[in-house]
C-alpha cells in the first residue's frame, strides 16, 4: 500500500469536507491517488468503522422539508450533530446500556441523513404489489438504532411485546444467524468493525457482528441459479475505475432488506476510497416489486486499524432467547 505524509493526508481530508456532497467524488479523484495492490487493483484493504453514523437517520427528517443534502453543511450541520448527540444522551432507552455509548461520537457524523437518491431524501412509494403483500408501510420499522437496521415486519423480536412462542418469533439477528445485507454494515451500538481483504480475483468483507463474511468474485462468473437463495445473497464484483461495484441477487425471503421481494431484489454497492483513511460506501436498492423506483443511500467508512474485528461470541452468551421463551411459558401457568 502506498504511504502518504501526514500533512498531505490532512490536507486532502480538509479539501474533501469543504466540498458539497455531490461534488466530493470527482474532486477527490483529482487530488487523491488511490493506492494499488501488488497485482494492480485499487487497494481498499483495511479495518473500517462507521460507528459515528449510528444516529444518522436513513430518510430526510421533516425539519429539513424542501431542502437537499448539500443545503445542510458547515455550522448548521455541526449544530444538527450536536443536538443529535444531546438527544442520544438524553434517551438511554433508544441507544442501549450506558457502557455501549462510550465509543460513539455522534458529533463526528458526516451528514444530516443518508438517502442521496431520490434527491428529496425519501424512500420512493411502495408499489401496489408491495401494498397487497405487506399492507400499509409500518413506520415502526425505523424505530431501531439510527433507523437503518435490517428489520422484518413479521418479526419484531424482543423489542416487541410478543407473543414469544417459538424461535421464529425472534429476528435472525437475535438468533445469531445474520443481520442480512446491507444490515450487516449498518451502524449499531456496538461491533461497528469491518475488514476488507483482497486477493487476485476476489474481495472478502468481514463483519464483526454475527461474524458474517462475504466472498465477492471479480472474474466475471455469472450468478448462481435463481433457485439457490442465500442469507447475504450472491455477490459479483467488478472495477469501474477506482470504484469496486458489487451487485448482489438471490436473497432468501426471510432476510431481505426492509421486506423486499427476494425474487426481484437487486442491491448494487459502490466502494470508493476517497482519502488515506476514508472509503465512501453507497447502496442502491432496486426492487421493482416493492418500490416504484430504485433508491440509494450512502455513508463513509473510516479506516481505523485500532478497531479491528474482535470475537463476537453470540451463541455462547445468547441467554435472552431461551429466557424470554421460558418466561412466556411461566406466565401462561
N, C-alpha and C positions, 0 to 999 in steps of 0.2 A: 504494500500500500504506500502511495506517495505521501510524504510528510510535508506539511506547510508550517511556516513560522507562526508563533502565537499571535504576533501583531497582525499578520496578514489574515489569519483566521478571524480575529475580532473585527477587522475592517470589513471583511466580506459580510459577516453577520449584521453589522450595523447598517451596511448598504441595503441588505435584504429587507430589514424592518422599516426602512424609510420609504419603501415602495408600496403601492397598493397591492392587495392580494392578487388581483387579476394580472398584474404585470410582473410578479415576482419570478415566475418560471423562466421567461425569456431573459430577463436581466441577469439572473443568477447564472444562466448558462454562458453568458458572455464574460462574466467575471470570475467564474469558478471552474477549474478544470477537474472533472471527476476522475479520481484515480482508477487505475486499471489493475486487473488481476494479472498473474503471470501468463495467462493464456489469452489476454486481451479484452475480456469483458469488463464493463463498468463494475467497480468494486463497491458493493453495498454491505460487505460483511461487518459484523459488529454486534454489540449489545445495545438495545434501544429501550426507551420507555416513552409513554405518552401520559404519564400519571397526572401532569398538570392540567390536562383537559378533562379531568374527572367530573367537573361540574359544568362543562360547556354543553348547552342544550343542542340537540340534533337540529331542531327547527328554529326559525327566527321567532324570538319572543314577541308578544303582541306590542310591547312598548316600543318596538322598532318598526311598526307597521309603515309600509311605504318606503322603507329605506333598504339599501343593499349593503353587503359586507364591506365594500370599500368606503362606505359613508361613515363607518364607526371605527375610528382609529385614534392614535395619539393619546392625548389626555383623556378624551372621552372613553376610549377603550380601557385605559388604566383605571378610570373611576368605576366602570362596569365590573372589572375584575375584582377590585377592592370590595365593592358591595357584595359581589358573589361570595367572596371569602367570608365576609361577615355573616352572610346568610347560612353558609355551611357550618360555621362555628356555633351559630345560634340554634341549629336544628339537628341535634345529635342523632335523633331517630332516623334522619334521612341519610346519614353517612356512616352509620355503624359505630362500634365502640371507639372511645377516645383514642386508644392506642393505635388505631388504624389511620388516624389523621396526621400523625407526626410527619410522614414522608411526603405529604401532599402540600402543594402551594398553589392554590387556585389563581393567585395574582400573577403567576408566570404563564397563564394560559395565553393562547395566541389569537383568539378571535371570539366574537360575540355569539356565534352559532356555527354549525358545521356544514349544513347543506349549501352547496355552491351552485347547484342547478336543480330545479328552476331558479332563476335569479331572485324570486321573491323569498327564497329560503324555506319554502314549504314543500312537504311531500305532495305529489300530484294526487288528485282524487282517485279513489278506488274504482275499478271497472264494475259494470253491472254483474259480471260473473263473480267477482270477489264479494260483492254485497249479498248475492244469493248464497254464496258458500260460507261467508263469515258473519253476515249480519252487519249492522252499523259499526263503524270504527270504534274501538274501545280505547278511550283516552287514557285509561289506567295503565296501558302498556308503556307509557312514558314516565311512569312513576319510579322507575329504577334509577340507579346511580347515573347521573348525567343524562337520563332519559334515552340512552342509546344501547341498552343491553339487548341481547337476543332474547325475546320473550315470545311464548306461545299463548294464544288466547285461551286454549283449552286446558292450560296447565299453569295455574297461578302459584302453586307450590306453597312453601312455608310462609310466604308473605301474605297469604290469604287466610280466611277463616275455615278452610277445608271445604268439603269433608276429606279426611285422611284415612281412606280405607285400604289403599294398596300403594305399591311403589309407584305406579303410573300417575298417582295424584301429585307427585313431585316433579320438578323440572329436571331435564337432563343434566343441568349444571349442579343441582343439589345432589343428584345421584352419582356425581363424579364421572359422568360419561363424556360430556363435551359442552362447550359454550357455543358451538356452532360457528358459522362463518357469515359475516365478519365479526360476530360477537367475541371470538377468541382474541381479537386485538382491540376490543373496546376498553376504555378506561374503567377502572374499578377501584374499590377502596384498598385493595392490596394486590400484590402479584402482577404489577404492570411491567414486567420484564419480557423482552422478546429478543430472539437471536436469529440473525440471518447468516447462513453458511452457504458458500458456493463451491462448486467443482465444475469442471468442463461439462456442459450439457445439463446441469442440474442446479437448482436452488432449493434449499431447505429453510423453512421458517419454524422455529420452536417457540412455544408459548408456555409461560410459567404456570398459569392456572390450568389445572387438569392435565398438564403436560401433553397437550396436543402437539403434533408435528406434521407439517405438510411437506411433501416431496413434489417439486414442480419441475417436470421435464421441459427442456428447451429445444428438443431435437425435431420438433415438427410432427411428432406422432399424433394420430387422431385421438379424440376422446374415446373412452371405453364405451361398450354397448349401452344404449339408453336403458336397458333392462337392469343395469348394475347401478345401485344407488349407494352413496357414501355420506357419512355424517358431515364431513367437510367438503363434499363434492369432489369432482375430478378436475384437477387443475392442469392447465397447459400454459406455458410461458413463452415469451419472445421479447427481443430487444427492439425498441423503437428509439434509435439514437442512444441516449444515456438512460432512458427510462425502461424499467422492467414492467412489461404488461402481462398480467396474469388473468386468463379467462377460465372461469370455473362453472361447470354444469353438473348434472347427475347427482342432485341432492336427495337425501331422504326426506320424506314428508314431515317426519317428526322433528327435524332440526332445521327447517328452512327459516330464513330471516324474516321476522315480522309477519308470520303466517303466509308467506308467499306460496305460490303453487310450485311444488317440486318439479313437475314435468316441464315447466316453462321458464323457471328462474335461471337467469344467467348473471353472474357477477363479474365485473371487469375491474381489476385493481391496477393501479399505477404507482410504482415506487420510483421516485426520482431523488437522487442525492443532490441537495441544493447548497450545502456548506460542509466544512470538515466534520461537523458534529450534528448534522441535520438531514433528515430524509422526509420528503413530503409523500404521504400515502393518501390516495383517493380511491373511492369505491363507487362504481356506477351500478345501480340496482336496476336490472332490466327484466321485467316480468309482465308480459302483455296480458296475462290472465288476472293480474292483481292490481296494477296501476295503469292509468291511462297513458303514461309516457315514462321513459326511463328517468331516473333521478340520481344525483351524485352528491356525496359528502366527502370532506377532506379534513385531514388533521396532520400535524407534524409528529414525527418520531425523533426523539432526541437521543443521539448516541451517548451512552454513558457506561463505560466498562466497569465502573464501580457498582453497577446494579445488574450484575449478571444473573442468569437464571439459577434459582435455588430449588431444592427439593420441595415438591408440593405433595405432602402425604395426605391425600384426600380421603381415600377409603379407610386408611389406618385410624383416622381421627373422626370419621363421619358418624358420630353418635346421634346427630339430630334426627335423621330419618327413622331409625328404629325407636327412638324415644318418643317422637311425635305419634307414630303408629301405636305404640303400646299405651300412650296416654289416651288416645282415642278409644281404644278397647276398654280401658279402665273407666272412662267417663260413661261408656254405654252400660256398664254394670251398675 
